[in-house]
C-alpha cells in the first residue's frame, strides 16, 4: 500500500511526463504539410500522420475504454489507427492534421480528467507504458521524417549534418578509438523489475559470462570507411550466407546515412561520429573484417550497466541519476538533432569505462529477440511475445532521437536484420584480443 501523499506524487509525476512528452511529440509536426504528413517513404514504415493518430488510439483504448469502461469516442478511427487494422500501404489515406490533433486533444482531455480519480496504485504501470509507447513512436516519426527529406533532396538527409560541435575535434587522440575494454568473467544481473520496465525487460536474472573484450567506443564513420575502401561490400568472405544474399538483392555500397565526401577527401570531420544506418548484416560483416564479432546482448548490457565494485546493476551507465535537460550524459531527445563525436560525453561512461552506450545510435547485438525465463506479457501478448520469432535482432542503447522515458541500459529494441533505415550503429566484441588492446 502507498500513502495518499505518495499517490498524489505519482499522479503529479505521470501528469508532468504526459504533458512534456506530448509537447515534444507535437513539436515534430510544426509547419508540416499534408503531403509530408501522409507520405510513406518506405514500405516498411507508416506515414508520420498514422503514428500520431495511433498514439491517440492506444491512449483511448487502454485508459478510456479498458480502464474507465467508456465506449470508443472515435469509432471511425478504430480500423485506421489500430496496429492490426490496415496494412501499412493503406495507411496513407489519412484525415488532415487538424482533425487528428482534435482527436489527440479530445482523448487527452478525458484521460487527464480520469487521472484525478484513477487508482494509481493499481494502474501506474499502464500509465508509464503509455508514456513510453508515445516516446517510441516519436522516434519512428523522426526516422520517417528523415526518409521523407532524403527523397525530397535526393541525398541522404544527414549528409550535411555531421558537423562536429565539440572543441576537442582536432586535439583528441584518435588512436584511442580502437581501444577495447576487458570485462572479467563472472555473474551480473540482467534485466529490470522497475515500474517503468517493459515486459520484455523482466524479470531481473543472473547471467554468468566468461571474460571478454568490448570496444570502448561505437564503430565510427572513419573506421567503417576502411571496410568500404578495402572492398568490404564486394568481398563475400566477410559476409554470412544470409548477409551476402541480402547484399546481392539490395546492391548497397555504403551505410544508409553515409556522408560521402561532402567536404572533401581531406576534411572528413564526421569521422569521429558513429556510423549510422547499417543493417545487422553490415555490422556483422565489418566485425568479421577486423577479426572481431558483435557482442551478445548480455555482454553489451553487462559492460553498460554492471558496477563490479558495488556488485550491483545501474539503471544508466553513469548510475541511477536520471537524465538532465539538456542531457549532460548522452546525446538523446533530439536535443542536438544529429549524431555527435563518440567521445563527446565523458560523464556518461559506464563503470567499465565504455562511452556512448546510451544515445547517439542504437547498437546491434548478436542475439535474437526473445523472452527471459519467467517472462509475462504486458499489457497484451502482441506487444513483445509476437516478435519472439527468431527473426528479429536485439538493439541496445538508444539514439540521438530517443526520448528519455525509454532510455536505460535494460531497454530492448528489435528489428529484422535487414533493416538499415533506423538510427543504428554498433560496437564490436571479442573473446580474445591481441596485446595491443588496453584494459581500463
C-alpha positions in Angstrom: 0.0 0.0 0.0 1.2 3.5 -0.7 0.0 6.6 1.2 -2.3 9.2 -0.2 0.6 11.6 -0.3 2.6 9.1 -2.4 -0.3 8.5 -4.7 -0.6 12.3 -5.3 3.1 12.4 -6.0 2.9 9.6 -8.5 0.0 11.2 -10.3 1.9 14.5 -10.4 4.9 12.7 -12.0 2.7 11.0 -14.5 0.9 14.2 -15.4 4.1 16.1 -16.0 5.5 13.3 -18.1 2.4 13.1 -20.2 2.5 16.8 -20.7 6.2 17.0 -21.5 6.1 14.0 -23.8 3.1 15.4 -25.8 4.7 18.7 -26.2 7.8 17.0 -27.7 5.5 14.9 -30.0 3.7 17.9 -31.4 6.9 19.8 -32.0 7.7 17.3 -34.7 4.7 18.5 -36.7 5.3 22.2 -36.8 5.0 23.6 -40.3 4.3 20.1 -41.8 2.2 19.9 -44.9 -0.4 17.3 -45.8 1.8 15.6 -48.4 4.6 15.0 -45.9 2.1 14.2 -43.2 0.6 11.3 -45.2 3.7 10.3 -47.2 5.1 6.7 -47.0 8.7 7.0 -48.0 9.4 3.3 -47.3 7.0 0.3 -47.5 8.1 -0.9 -44.0 7.1 2.3 -42.2 3.8 4.0 -41.8 3.3 7.8 -42.5 4.1 10.1 -39.7 0.4 11.1 -39.5 -0.6 7.5 -38.9 1.8 7.3 -35.9 0.2 10.5 -34.5 -3.3 9.0 -34.7 -2.1 5.7 -33.4 -0.8 7.4 -30.2 -4.3 8.8 -29.5 -5.9 5.4 -30.4 -3.8 3.4 -27.9 -4.3 6.0 -25.1 -8.0 5.9 -25.6 -8.1 2.1 -25.8 -6.1 1.4 -22.6 -7.4 4.3 -20.4 -10.8 5.4 -21.5 -12.1 2.0 -22.8 -10.4 -0.6 -20.8 -9.7 1.2 -17.5 -12.8 3.5 -17.3 -15.2 1.4 -19.4 -16.3 4.2 -21.8 -17.3 3.5 -25.4 -14.9 4.4 -28.1 -15.2 8.2 -28.8 -14.0 7.9 -32.4 -15.1 4.5 -33.7 -14.4 5.7 -37.3 -10.7 5.7 -36.5 -10.5 2.2 -34.9 -9.6 0.3 -38.1 -7.4 3.0 -39.4 -5.2 3.5 -36.3 -5.1 0.0 -34.8 -1.8 -1.7 -35.3 -3.6 -4.7 -36.8 -6.3 -2.7 -38.6 -4.8 -2.0 -42.1 -1.7 -2.9 -44.0 0.9 -0.1 -44.0 0.3 0.5 -47.7 -3.3 1.5 -46.9 -2.4 4.0 -44.1 -1.7 6.9 -46.4 -5.4 7.9 -46.7 -5.4 10.0 -43.5 -7.6 12.7 -42.1 -5.8 16.1 -42.1 -3.5 17.2 -39.3 -6.2 19.4 -37.7 -8.6 16.5 -37.4 -6.0 14.2 -35.8 -5.0 17.0 -33.4 -8.6 17.3 -32.4 -8.6 13.5 -31.9 -5.5 13.7 -29.7 -6.8 16.7 -27.7 -10.2 15.2 -27.0 -8.7 11.9 -25.9 -6.1 13.6 -23.7 -8.6 15.8 -22.0 -10.7 12.8 -20.9 -7.6 10.8 -19.9 -6.3 13.6 -17.7 -9.7 14.1 -16.2 -9.7 10.4 -15.2 -6.2 10.6 -13.8 -7.5 12.7 -11.0 -9.7 9.8 -9.7 -7.7 6.8 -11.0 -6.5 4.1 -8.7 -2.9 4.9 -9.5 -1.6 2.2 -7.1 -3.2 -0.4 -9.4 -2.8 1.4 -12.7 0.6 3.1 -12.5 2.3 0.5 -14.8 -0.2 1.1 -17.7 0.2 4.9 -17.4 4.0 4.6 -17.6 3.7 2.2 -20.5 1.7 4.8 -22.5 4.4 7.4 -21.9 6.9 5.0 -23.3 4.6 3.9 -26.2 4.3 7.6 -27.3 8.1 8.0 -27.0 8.8 5.0 -29.2 6.5 6.3 -31.9 8.2 9.7 -31.7 11.5 8.1 -32.7 9.8 6.3 -35.6 8.3 9.7 -36.6 11.8 11.3 -36.5 13.1 8.5 -38.7 10.3 8.7 -41.3 10.8 12.5 -41.5 14.5 11.8 -42.3 13.4 9.4 -45.0 11.0 12.0 -46.4 13.7 14.6 -46.5 16.0 12.1 -48.2 13.5 11.6 -51.0 12.9 15.3 -51.4 16.5 16.3 -51.6 17.8 13.3 -53.5 20.7 12.8 -51.0 20.8 11.1 -47.6 19.3 13.6 -45.2 22.2 13.6 -42.7 24.9 14.2 -45.3 25.3 17.9 -44.3 24.5 17.5 -40.6 27.6 15.7 -39.3 29.5 18.9 -38.4 31.1 18.2 -35.0 30.3 20.7 -32.2 32.9 19.6 -29.7 36.0 21.7 -29.4 38.3 18.6 -29.0 37.9 17.5 -32.6 41.4 18.4 -33.5 43.1 17.5 -30.2 41.5 14.2 -29.4 43.9 11.2 -29.7 42.1 9.2 -32.4 44.2 6.1 -31.7 42.0 5.7 -28.6 39.1 4.9 -30.8 40.4 1.3 -31.3 40.6 0.6 -27.5 38.9 -2.4 -26.1 37.9 -2.9 -22.5 38.4 -6.2 -20.7 35.2 -7.4 -18.9 36.3 -10.0 -16.3 34.3 -13.3 -16.1 31.6 -13.5 -13.5 27.9 -13.1 -12.8 25.9 -9.9 -13.3 22.2 -9.0 -13.2 20.5 -8.6 -16.5 17.0 -7.0 -16.9 14.9 -4.6 -14.9 12.0 -5.0 -12.5 11.1 -1.4 -12.0 7.6 0.0 -12.6 8.9 1.6 -15.9 10.3 -1.7 -17.2 8.5 -3.1 -20.2 7.5 -6.8 -20.2 10.5 -7.9 -22.3 12.9 -6.4 -19.8 11.6 -8.5 -17.0 12.5 -10.3 -14.8 15.9 -9.5 -13.5 18.0 -12.6 -13.7 21.6 -13.6 -13.1 23.9 -14.4 -16.0 27.4 -15.8 -15.9 29.8 -14.6 -18.7 33.3 -15.7 -19.3 35.9 -12.9 -19.7 35.5 -11.0 -22.9 36.6 -7.7 -24.6 34.4 -5.0 -26.0 35.0 -1.7 -27.8 35.2 1.3 -25.6 33.5 3.4 -28.3 31.0 2.6 -31.1 32.5 2.0 -34.5 33.0 5.4 -36.2 32.5 6.5 -39.7 36.2 6.8 -40.1 36.7 3.2 -39.0 33.9 1.9 -41.2 35.4 3.7 -44.2 38.4 1.3 -44.0 36.0 -1.6 -44.6 34.4 0.2 -47.6 37.8 1.2 -49.1 39.1 -2.4 -48.8 36.2 -3.6 -50.9 34.2 -4.9 -48.0 30.9 -4.6 -49.9 32.3 -6.7 -52.8 34.0 -9.5 -50.9 31.8 -12.4 -49.8 34.3 -13.7 -47.3 33.2 -11.2 -44.7 29.5 -11.9 -45.1 27.3 -14.6 -43.8 25.3 -16.6 -46.4 22.1 -14.7 -45.5 24.0 -11.4 -45.4 25.5 -12.0 -48.9 22.1 -12.8 -50.3 20.7 -9.6 -48.8 23.6 -7.6 -50.2 23.1 -9.0 -53.7 19.5 -8.1 -53.5 19.9 -4.6 -52.1 23.0 -3.7 -54.1 24.2 -1.2 -51.4 27.8 0.0 -51.1 27.6 2.2 -48.0 25.5 2.9 -44.8 22.1 4.4 -45.3 23.1 7.7 -43.6 26.5 7.8 -45.1 28.1 11.2 -45.5 30.2 10.7 -48.6 32.9 13.2 -49.2 30.7 16.3 -49.0 33.6 18.4 -47.5 36.4 16.9 -49.5 38.6 13.9 -49.0 41.0 15.6 -46.6 38.4 17.2 -44.3 36.3 14.3 -43.1 35.0 16.0 -39.9 32.3 13.4 -39.3 34.9 10.6 -39.0 34.7 10.7 -35.2 30.9 10.2 -35.2 29.4 6.7 -35.0 28.5 5.0 -38.3 24.7 5.3 -38.6 22.2 3.5 -40.8 23.7 0.0 -41.0 21.8 -3.3 -41.1 22.7 -6.2 -38.8 24.3 -7.9 -41.8 26.6 -4.9 -42.4 27.6 -4.7 -38.7 28.4 -8.4 -38.7 30.5 -8.2 -41.9 32.5 -5.3 -40.6 33.1 -7.1 -37.3 34.5 -10.1 -39.2 36.6 -7.9 -41.4 38.5 -6.6 -38.4 38.7 -10.0 -36.7 36.1 -9.4 -34.1 32.4 -10.1 -33.6 29.2 -8.4 -32.4 28.6 -8.6 -28.7 25.8 -10.7 -27.3 23.0 -8.8 -25.6 24.2 -9.9 -22.2 27.8 -8.8 -23.0 26.6 -5.4 -24.1 24.3 -5.0 -21.0 27.0 -6.1 -18.5 29.5 -3.7 -20.0 27.0 -0.8 -20.0 25.2 -1.3 -16.6 27.2 -3.5 -14.2 29.1 -1.9 -11.3 31.5 -4.7 -10.3 32.9 -2.9 -7.3 29.5 -2.4 -5.8 28.2 -5.7 -7.2 25.0 -4.1 -8.5 23.4 -3.1 -11.7 22.9 0.6 -12.7 19.8 2.0 -14.4 22.1 4.1 -16.6 25.7 3.6 -17.4 26.7 6.5 -15.1 24.5 5.5 -12.2 20.8 5.9 -11.2 20.6 9.7 -11.6 18.0 10.5 -14.2 18.9 12.4 -17.3 19.0 16.2 -17.0 17.6 18.5 -19.6 19.5 19.1 -21.8 21.3 15.8 -21.1 24.8 16.0 -19.8 25.5 12.3 -20.1 24.5 11.4 -23.6 23.1 12.6 -27.0 19.4 12.0 -26.9 15.9 13.5 -27.1 16.7 15.4 -30.4 18.5 18.0 -28.3 21.2 18.3 -31.0 19.3 16.8 -33.9 22.1 14.6 -35.2 24.9 12.4 -34.1 27.9 13.7 -32.1 31.5 12.5 -31.6 31.7 9.2 -29.8 33.8 10.7 -27.0 31.7 13.8 -26.5 30.0 12.7 -23.3 32.7 11.5 -20.8 30.2 12.0 -17.9 28.1 9.2 -19.4 30.8 6.5 -19.1 29.8 3.1 -17.7 31.6 1.7 -14.6 33.8 -0.3 -17.0 34.7 2.9 -19.0 32.5 2.5 -22.1 31.4 5.6 -23.9 28.2 6.3 -25.7 26.3 3.2 -24.6 23.1 5.3 -24.3 22.1 7.8 -27.1 23.8 8.7 -30.4 23.0 5.4 -32.2 21.3 2.2 -31.4 23.7 -0.7 -31.3 23.1 -4.1 -32.9 23.8 -7.2 -30.8 24.3 -10.8 -31.9 21.2 -12.1 -30.2 17.7 -12.9 -31.4 14.9 -11.1 -29.5 13.3 -13.5 -27.1 11.7 -13.5 -23.6 13.7 -14.1 -20.5 12.8 -17.1 -18.3 9.7 -16.1 -16.3 8.6 -13.6 -19.0 5.0 -12.4 -18.6 3.2 -10.4 -21.3 2.1 -6.9 -20.6 -0.2 -5.2 -21.4 -1.0 -7.7 -24.1 0.8 -10.6 -25.8 1.1 -8.7 -29.1 3.5 -6.1 -27.6 6.6 -8.3 -27.3 5.8 -12.0 -27.5 4.6 -12.0 -31.1 8.2 -10.9 -32.0 9.8 -13.9 -30.2 10.1 -15.5 -33.7 13.8 -15.8 -34.2 13.5 -13.2 -37.0 14.4 -10.0 -35.0 17.8 -9.0 -33.7 18.2 -7.0 -30.4 19.5 -3.5 -30.4 20.5 -1.7 -27.3 21.2 1.9 -26.1 19.0 4.4 -27.9 19.8 7.1 -30.4 20.1 10.9 -30.7 16.3 10.9 -31.3 15.3 8.6 -28.3 13.1 10.2 -25.7 14.4 9.9 -22.1 11.5 7.8 -20.9 12.8 4.8 -22.9 16.5 5.4 -22.3 18.0 2.9 -19.9 20.6 0.1 -20.1 18.0 -2.7 -19.8 15.8 -1.4 -22.6 15.5 -3.7 -25.6 14.7 -2.7 -29.2 14.3 -5.2 -32.0 14.3 -5.2 -35.8 14.8 -7.6 -38.7 18.5 -7.9 -39.5 18.0 -6.3 -43.0 16.6 -3.0 -41.7 19.0 -0.1 -42.1 16.7 3.0 -42.0 16.8 3.2 -38.2 19.4 5.2 -36.4 21.6 2.2 -35.8 25.3 1.5 -35.5 27.3 -1.0 -33.4 30.4 -1.8 -31.4 32.5 -4.9 -31.6 33.5 -7.6 -29.1 36.0 -10.4 -28.9 36.6 -13.4 -26.7 40.4 -12.9 -27.0 42.4 -9.9 -28.2 46.0 -9.1 -29.1 48.3 -7.4 -26.6 47.6 -4.1 -28.3 44.2 -3.9 -26.7 44.2 -2.0 -23.5 42.5 -2.7 -20.1 40.8 0.1 -18.2 
